[in-house]
Amino acid sequence: MENQKEKHSNHIKKKHRKEQNLESQFRFNLDICIKHKDLSGAIALYDAAISQNLRFNNGHFNSLLYLCSNFVRDPSSPSATLETSNHLAIEYGFRVFRHMLSCNVNPNESTIASVARLAAAKGDGDFAFKLVSTMGQYKIEPKRRSYVPALFTFCKNLEAEKAYSVEDHMTTVGICPDEPELAALLKVSLETGREDRVYSYLHKLGSSMGCVSESTGEIIENWFLSTVAIGVCGSKLDPSWIREAILKNGGGSHGLGWIGNGKWLISRTRVGSTGCCYSCNEQLACVDIDRSETEKFAESIASLAKEREADSKFSEFQNWLESHAHYEAIVDGANIGLYQQNFEDGTFSLPQLKAVVQELYTRNQKKWPLVVLHNKRYWKLWENPSNRELLEAWVAQDMLYTTPYGSNDDWYWLYAAVKLKCLLVTNDEMRDHIYELLGSSFFRKWKERHQVHYTFVKDNLQLQMPRSFSLVIQESEKGSWHVPLAAGETTIDESSRTWICITRLGSCRTDCDEIEVKVDKSSVTGETLNWLDEKLVNHCTSESLKSANKLDRDLDIFPTDDNKSTARNGKRKDLSVSPSRPFPLPC
């Protein structure tokens, strides 16, 4: 009897080892198929595994689904035609998904994303969106990629309202569309004649993106060249309302609707270092986060700081700052003092910090900045008698705030710069995960407007002030638009960046283009360049320019001959509303 039990036990163990060996071999071979994008091989493995009653887990199903969904996007199988392979990938993909559900294996986000791509490949945006909409029942948190298949399918099929529903669903779960999604929504709005939606998506691109890709730029151009855009009549608004709206929004846009009437003139042009457009001569703005965003930003910093600091200590700083709100620049003392000190005998460089403070004092009409320094580092500097006179002078001028022991001085200098709406001198790019809690979109915009970088070249300080204009889509009070184009992977001189300038016919033309055409750069002398810079600055004066340049005066850079402004006035074939080719259904 005992021998029979032992034999039975050994049989079960042997069978279990065999199953483990089969599963391991299946996993190994499946990984090879995925690596080589071998769809036929993976299907053969799958069929064989089913015949052997192999138990599938979540990883097996997801690997098969990933291969099928990736194949319809990037087919490379040498064993079949593209059409046949796509059909096979879709067929087996859904078969695997049904098998997964029948085995009571719960899907995850990766599962939904793969199956949604398969649904999109056969043009079924409704099913792709249904999958994402029901993720909650599996307690799955969606990602941006979860929505992309449904959104792109609706856009390609010109089902605009359904595409807007996908965007709305994304918003409700806190997911912001990226440029590809916004460009697709902009295009379907263009092709279905929804001028209100086009206006909205132009603003969304401007508020969440910097420079846009060439393809997005072409979609924007196509809108303004379309018969629908030409027929849009702008509202007649009080100019003071428009200016107030621009100020409230932080500059760069008013958001009150289209302005003007008639055809649009489109130019590919350049922008000078002072922010003057060479095509229409309008002054571009240095865009800041709006008033409400600024207050929320400051509150969120204070809230996070109090969670991680002794509440009373940070509250003391807030109260102190309320009675010392006159600063126009905040200095990250530790970042500057430790700059380039990562060598054996390196130490905190007070002379470097002093140089930055003095330079800001000189530039800013003899107004001292606020230096934020940790208390521990302050007393370390105090130990050196040669430092005491300078430190005492800074304390006497109310220009030094020492943060308490156990605190993170980052919270203090960041809060002060945001609360006082002033410049922040630091090379800290604030990429730590904690800063992500503050919101990447408007945080990026705030840094572009307020952060001052620095360097020391042979002990000589060089401050890199914020640009006098922002690299974002901008809408002026006259109703014109300016769109910066991305330059690819290479870093370019901003003077050579291409901008799309869009104005309505009848607006005043300027002599920026004429100057660019008439002057040959090869024969330009220093005196001529000075005259040109002065002429452009005189044309481009504005309150925003004065504010942005109060600490920095750049020299304008002359555009090259081969980059002259080129204009299109809509005389080429006007774009009417016409459907795009939808996804082909598999045969």
Secondary structure as UniProt FT lines:
FT   HELIX           2..35
FT   TURN            36..37
FT   HELIX           39..51
FT   TURN            52..53
FT   HELIX           58..73
FT   TURN            78..79
FT   HELIX           82..102
FT   TURN            103..104
FT   HELIX           109..121
FT   TURN            122..123
FT   HELIX           125..133
FT   HELIX           135..138
FT   HELIX           144..156
FT   TURN            157..158
FT   HELIX           160..172
FT   TURN            173..174
FT   HELIX           179..191
FT   TURN            192..193
FT   HELIX           195..208
FT   HELIX           214..225
FT   HELIX           227..231
FT   HELIX           239..248
FT   TURN            249..250
FT   STRAND          264..269
FT   TURN            273..274
FT   STRAND          276..277
FT   TURN            278..280
FT   HELIX           291..308
FT   HELIX           311..322
FT   STRAND          329..332
FT   HELIX           333..337
FT   TURN            338..340
FT   TURN            344..345
FT   HELIX           350..363
FT   TURN            364..365
FT   STRAND          370..374
FT   HELIX           375..382
FT   HELIX           385..396
FT   TURN            397..398
FT   STRAND          400..403
FT   TURN            405..406
FT   HELIX           409..419
FT   TURN            420..421
FT   STRAND          423..425
FT   HELIX           433..436
FT   TURN            437..438
FT   HELIX           440..450
FT   STRAND          451..457
FT   TURN            458..459
FT   STRAND          460..464
FT   STRAND          474..475
FT   TURN            477..478
FT   STRAND          481..485
FT   TURN            488..489
FT   HELIX           494..496
FT   STRAND          499..504
FT   TURN            505..506
FT   HELIX           512..518
FT   HELIX           521..523
FT   HELIX           526..539
FT   HELIX           543..548
FT   TURN            549..551
FT   HELIX           561..563
FT   STRAND          566..568
//
